[in-house]
Amino acid sequence: MGHIFISYSHKDSVYAHELAKTLYDDGFEVWIDERLDYGSQWPQEIQKQLDSCSAFIVIMSPRSFGSEWVQSELQRAKRKNKPIFPLLLEGDEPWLSVESTQFFDVQGGVQPDAKFYSALKRVITPNPTARTLHTIKVPDGPIYKEPPKPGARPVVAVIGLFGLFFIVCMALGVFLFWKSDANPLTRISKPEPGPTIVHEPPTLVQNPTSRPAPSEPTPTHQIKNIGDIDMALVPAGEFIMGRDASDEFVACQEYNTECRLDWFKDEEPPHTVYLDDFYIDIYEVTNAQYKACVDAGICDPPQMTGSNSRSSYYDNPDFDDYPVINVDWYQAQAFCEWRGGRLPTEAEWEKAARGTDGRTYPWGEDLDPSYANYNYSTGDTTAVGSYEKGKSPYGLYDMAGNVWEWVISLNRPYPYIPHDGRESLNEEGIRLMRGGSWGYVGVSVSTAYRYGNDPSESNLDLGFRCARDGGP
């Protein structure tokens, strides 16, 4: 039968849950993201439910239009060719991204009409005996409460002068206790860095207490290998891998009020990793470079030749210098092997992106569209190397945005231990992508952000770059 996936801003939760309940009562199976359990693999669960749905409903309002997560879900639904049902809850007109799709007017919070249900039943059949409503209890009222209205009676007037005097005395007592030696928190000093745990070959330091001082970018030593492709040397040494979820959460909130802490738990703990030197492509692999492998009879062509806004992309010489897309993990690895290299490991990719000073983005700490192609700012790929300001410490372009990049690594928890099987080429499992893309939200372009995908998956915003061991 399949299920219905509902995408919405959490500020429209009341309407979204009313809709979910109505659909459920009409015999449909519904999946609606509300509050996943703490520590759950949120991106993977969203991806799994969206990819397996039979119909995708997006509730359109100014709030969901400004939600980076709703926009990302919508773009993935389009890439997966899901039947999309836009519901216009609030606003003057439907969004540009669904302008070619018939929308249903539900302004004022009304439920969809019979025409909507007729269209929905053409792609998914209700079955009251087998349906499930995958959601948390429908809230009784708005999640965000209105502030007190002007002129409302203040609390002090209600409790009276005696109550006010009592509160003042209690507050004074708490303050004096906090400042006194009796408070154990005033006697806790900053902890010393924890012990170093040695593994071979990486060195891991659990939860480092401070970030190293920023260092100057390492001079880039370039080589060219098969295909005359520029690569940069990343010297041997340590770097900080991962990030505290709380830090990523705070950074996310600067751009999106709907962030949740559990989205970033798989980036923990931050730890120090040693890597031998290696080479990595300065640019993402382009259409022209990939086509050379196809023409040599080694690589399979991309699974689609168009891009998000271009019907002709891979096979159009105008886009020779744009990143190749619509290739799965196996195709990416085959290309790199043809060049005498391989896909980078997750650790190599992250060091190449952030350097040794633990920076949040390849260029530093600030984020805006002049540094990278992300969050649908261009609506499609851009030529590799277009963002000069966005280079990493090793002179690499597009390590944030443009297209997601495959890495060799399986999706395994931290700390990073290379010899635990996560770099196996033969083991089945979810493979990681890094760097975010033109169609994903700002937080996804941070150097520590991890995202897993089925290795047989190919997308309009998914490409790669190659690496190889150091030495001659």
Beta strands, then each sheet from edge to edge (+ up, - down):
strand 1: 4-7
strand 2: 30-32
strand 3: 55-60
strand 4: 84-88
strand 5: 104-105
strand 6: 133-134
strand 7: 196-198
strand 8: 203-205
strand 9: 222-225
strand 10: 229-234
strand 11: 237-241
strand 12: 271-275
strand 13: 278-281
strand 14: 404-410
strand 15: 431-434
strand 16: 451-453
strand 17: 462-463
strand 18: 467-469
sheet 1: 5+ 4+ 3+ 1+ 2+ 6+
sheet 2: 7+ 8-
sheet 3: 9+ 10- 13+ 18-
sheet 4: 11+ 12-
sheet 5: 16+ 15- 14+ 17+
end
